[in-house]
C-alpha cells in the first residue's frame, strides 16, 4: 500500500498540471501512510510550509495541535495523522492573502491518495474549501454555521475554522467554539487514537 501511495504522489509530481511547481523547485507538501487514522484536510500549504516541506510548521499549526490535544511527535507521525491539503503546492499570494487552492486538484488526486489510507476514520475539515468539497450539499450557509453544527457530521467528519492567530475577531464573536467544539475535537481524536 505504501508503494501505491508513492506511485500516486510520483504521478502527481510529474503531471503536466504541476509543471509550474516543478519549475519553482516545489515538492508536494503532504503526509500520510496506509495506517493513518486521522486526516487533516486544510486549504494549501503556505510559503513557509512549501519552503520547509513541513506542513503546519507555524503558529497556526501550534494552535491546531493544541485543539487536537496531541503532541508534535504524534501529529507528525504519518502512522497516526495524514495531512492532505486541498492542493499540495503553495498557490501564491493574492491581494488579501494566499490564493485559494486550485479547484481541480482535490477532485483529481484526493480519492486516489485516500484510497491508499484505508484506516482513516476521522476527517478534520479546516476551512470553507475543504468543507464544501467533503460535505458537499451537507455544509451550512457559511463556515460559522457549519462549524457550529459539527455534531451533525460526527463521527466521520469534523469541520473547523482555520487555526490562524489572525482569526482572533472570529473567536471573540464565537466563544462557543473554544468552550464546546475544541474539547469535543480533542475527545474524538483521543478515541480514534485509542486513548479511551
C-alpha positions in Angstrom: 0.0 0.0 0.0 2.9 2.4 0.7 4.1 1.7 -2.8 0.7 2.6 -4.1 0.7 5.9 -2.3 4.2 6.7 -3.5 3.2 5.9 -7.1 0.2 8.3 -6.9 2.4 11.1 -5.5 5.1 10.5 -8.1 2.4 10.7 -10.8 1.1 13.8 -9.2 4.5 15.4 -9.1 5.3 14.7 -12.7 1.8 15.6 -14.0 1.9 18.5 -16.6 -0.6 20.5 -14.5 2.1 20.8 -11.8 5.0 21.8 -14.2 4.9 25.3 -12.8 5.6 24.0 -9.3 8.5 21.8 -10.5 9.9 24.8 -12.3 9.9 26.6 -9.0 11.6 23.7 -7.2 8.4 22.9 -5.2 7.8 19.4 -3.8 4.2 18.4 -2.9 3.5 19.1 0.8 1.5 16.3 2.4 2.0 13.4 4.7 0.4 10.0 5.3 0.8 6.3 5.4 -1.6 3.3 5.0 -2.0 3.0 8.8 -3.0 6.7 9.3 -6.2 7.0 11.4 -7.0 10.8 11.1 -6.6 13.0 8.1 -6.2 16.8 8.3 -7.6 18.5 5.2 -6.8 22.2 5.0 -6.5 24.7 2.2 -3.0 24.6 0.7 0.5 25.0 2.2 1.7 28.5 2.9 5.0 29.8 1.7 6.8 28.7 4.9 5.5 25.1 4.6 6.4 25.0 0.9 9.9 26.1 1.7 10.4 23.8 4.6 8.4 20.8 3.4 6.8 20.6 6.8 3.0 21.2 6.9 1.5 23.2 9.7 5.0 24.3 10.8 3.9 27.7 12.1 1.7 29.4 14.7 -1.4 28.0 13.1 0.0 24.5 13.5 0.8 25.1 17.1 -2.8 26.1 17.8 -4.2 23.2 15.7 -2.2 20.6 17.7 -3.5 22.3 20.9 -7.0 21.9 19.6 -6.4 18.3 18.7 -4.9 17.6 22.1 -1.7 16.0 20.6 2.0 16.5 20.8 4.2 17.4 17.9 5.6 13.9 17.6 2.1 12.4 17.3 0.9 15.0 14.8 3.9 14.4 12.6 3.7 10.6 12.9 2.2 9.5 9.5 1.1 6.3 11.0 -1.4 8.3 13.1 -2.1 11.5 11.1 -2.3 12.1 7.4 -2.1 15.7 6.1 -3.8 16.0 2.7 -4.4 19.7 1.8 -6.8 20.7 -0.9 -3.7 21.5 -3.0 -0.3 20.2 -2.3 1.5 23.3 -3.6 1.7 26.9 -2.3 -0.7 28.7 -4.7 1.0 32.2 -4.4 -0.1 35.4 -2.9 -3.2 37.4 -3.7 -4.3 40.9 -2.7 -5.6 39.8 0.7 -3.5 36.7 1.5 -2.7 33.4 -0.1 -4.6 32.4 -3.3 -7.1 29.6 -2.9 -6.3 26.0 -3.8 -6.9 25.0 -7.4 -10.4 23.7 -7.8 -9.4 20.7 -9.9 -6.7 19.4 -7.7 -8.7 17.7 -4.9 -11.3 16.0 -7.2 -8.5 14.5 -9.2 -6.0 13.4 -6.6 -7.7 13.1 -3.2 -9.7 9.9 -4.0 -6.6 8.1 -5.1 -4.5 9.3 -2.1 -7.2 8.5 0.4 -7.8 5.1 -1.1 -4.2 4.3 -0.1 -5.1 5.0 3.6 -8.0 2.6 4.4 -7.8 3.1 8.2 -8.8 6.7 8.2 -11.8 7.1 10.5 -11.9 10.8 11.0 -11.5 13.7 8.5 -10.8 17.1 10.1 -12.0 19.6 7.6 -10.3 23.0 8.0 -11.9 26.0 6.3 -14.5 26.6 3.6 -12.7 24.9 0.7 -12.4 21.5 2.5 -15.9 21.7 3.9 -17.6 22.5 0.6 -15.8 19.6 -1.1 -16.2 16.9 1.5 -19.5 17.9 3.0 -20.9 18.7 -0.5 -24.6 19.6 0.0 -24.5 19.0 3.7 -22.5 22.1 4.5 -24.4 25.0 6.0 -24.8 28.5 4.6 -21.4 29.6 5.9 -18.4 28.4 7.7 -19.6 29.5 11.2 -22.8 27.6 10.9 -21.1 24.5 9.6 -18.6 24.5 12.4 -21.3 25.1 15.0 -23.2 22.1 13.6 -20.2 19.9 13.9 -22.2 17.2 15.7 -24.2 16.5 12.6 -21.1 15.3 10.8 -19.7 13.0 13.5 -18.2 10.5 13.8 -16.5 10.7 10.4 -16.0 14.4 9.8 -15.2 17.3 12.0 -15.4 20.9 10.5 -13.1 23.5 11.9 -12.3 27.2 11.4 -8.7 27.8 10.4 -6.4 28.0 13.5 -4.6 31.1 12.3 -3.9 33.7 15.0 -5.4 36.2 12.6 -8.8 34.8 13.3 -9.0 36.5 16.7 -12.1 38.5 15.8 -14.0 35.4 14.8 -13.1 33.7 18.1 -14.1 36.8 20.1 -17.5 36.7 18.4 -17.9 32.9 18.8 -16.8 31.9 22.3 -18.8 28.6 22.0 -16.0 27.3 19.8 -13.4 27.2 22.5 -15.9 26.2 25.2 -17.6 23.4 23.3 -16.0 22.5 20.0 -12.4 22.3 20.9 -12.9 19.9 23.9 -15.1 17.7 21.7 -12.5 17.6 19.0 -9.9 16.5 21.5 -12.2 13.8 22.7 -12.9 12.5 19.2 -9.1 12.4 18.4 -8.4 10.6 21.7 -11.0 8.0 20.9 -9.7 7.4 17.3 -6.1 7.1 18.6 -7.3 4.5 21.2 -6.7 6.5 24.3 -10.1 5.9 25.7 
